[in-house]
């Protein structure tokens, strides 16, 4: 659907008014909602780029600025105001899409801070090579379980971070 020039101008002015933090290809994953809420409490406006029409509808109904757009398309990033964004978070662990979008993001905003999720060690490596701050799902889950287990035995002498660091195959 093509927008009329007036509609495009209204949308463009609205998007330019946002202090932009982007959540790209977000899905309904945990992490996006919590990070979004934390940033709102900091007074930071956010914008979600999403490909799932049901999620877009839900976010719009909740008052969340959202674009039905693909972050691997330069036009979508430009429309979203990536050049003004301070950070971008790829909150869905779709590493191939993240790796495709990161160079486009950096081309438009070299100093932007980028978060990305990964499930597996090889994905962590790929994202780190692109200078992405990686949230490693397996590591974070392991750390939470180790902390809970240590706590249940009231063992304050064991460092959960050290246990996970020493036992993870990827060394992180």
Residue pairs with C-beta under 8 A, 6 or more apart in sequence:
3 11
11 79
12 79
14 65
15 47
15 65
15 79
15 80
15 81
16 81
16 84
18 45
18 47
18 65
18 81
19 44
19 45
19 84
19 86
20 45
20 46
20 47
20 80
20 81
20 82
20 84
20 85
20 86
21 39
21 44
21 45
21 46
21 47
21 85
21 86
21 87
21 88
21 89
22 46
22 47
22 48
22 49
22 71
22 80
22 82
22 85
22 87
22 88
22 89
23 32
23 35
23 36
23 46
23 47
23 48
23 49
23 88
23 89
23 91
24 48
24 49
24 71
24 88
24 89
24 90
24 91
24 101
25 49
25 50
25 51
25 70
25 71
25 90
25 91
25 92
25 94
25 97
25 98
25 101
26 32
26 48
26 49
26 50
26 55
26 89
26 91
26 92
27 50
27 52
27 55
27 91
27 92
28 52
28 55
29 91
29 92
29 93
29 117
31 91
31 117
31 135
32 48
32 89
32 91
32 92
35 89
35 91
36 46
36 48
36 64
39 46
40 46
44 86
45 65
46 64
46 65
47 65
47 66
47 67
47 80
47 81
48 59
48 64
48 65
48 66
48 67
49 66
49 67
49 69
49 70
49 71
49 76
49 80
50 56
50 59
50 66
50 67
50 68
50 69
51 68
51 69
51 70
53 68
56 66
56 68
59 66
60 66
67 76
67 79
67 80
69 76
69 79
69 80
70 76
71 77
71 90
71 97
71 101
71 104
71 105
72 97
72 100
72 101
72 104
74 104
74 108
77 101
77 104
77 105
77 108
78 108
82 88
82 105
82 108
82 109
82 112
83 108
83 109
84 109
85 109
85 112
86 112
86 113
87 112
87 113
87 114
87 115
88 105
88 112
88 113
88 114
88 115
89 114
89 115
89 116
90 97
90 98
90 101
90 114
90 115
90 116
90 117
90 132
91 115
91 117
92 117
93 117
93 118
93 119
93 123
93 137
95 116
95 118
95 119
95 123
95 126
95 127
98 116
98 117
98 127
98 132
99 126
99 127
99 130
102 114
102 116
102 130
102 132
103 130
105 112
105 114
106 112
106 114
113 133
114 130
114 131
114 132
114 133
115 132
115 133
115 134
115 135
116 127
116 132
116 133
116 134
116 135
117 134
117 135
117 136
117 137
118 124
118 126
118 127
118 134
118 135
118 136
118 137
119 136
119 137
119 138
120 138
121 136
121 138
121 168
121 169
121 170
121 172
124 134
124 136
124 170
124 172
125 170
127 134
128 134
136 170
136 172
138 168
139 164
139 168
139 170
139 172
142 164
142 167
142 168
143 160
143 161
143 164
146 160
146 163
146 164
147 160
150 158
150 160
165 171
165 172
